[in-house]
Amino acid sequence: MLNSPGLVNDRFYLSDVSGTMQVFKPAEKFELLGTSKMGEDVHATPAFVGGKIYIRGVTHLFCIAEQNR
């Protein structure tokens, strides 16, 4: 079962209830950019705020952001 996808800039973010997040580009041909496992079930659509992705897992709230250099 999938959660609702999110579109940010030129990327779709889609997670399933088992906690796997897939990132892909909207294009005529499918282009998977990456996959990440959260390590727990995710029953909510990710939230995108201020350049960060918030993902509510069953027991944790994850925040993913680009590392400042």
SULPESUL-V78413 format. One record per helix or strand of 2 or more residues. SS is the DSSP state (H for helix, E for strand). FROM is the first residue (numbers start at 1). LEN is the number of residues. Records with the same first field share a line. If there is no record, write none. Layout:
# SULPESUL-V78413
SS->FROM-LEN / FROM-LEN
This chain:
# SULPESUL-V78413
E->6-3 / 11-6 / 20-6 / 31-7 / 47-3 / 52-6 / 61-5
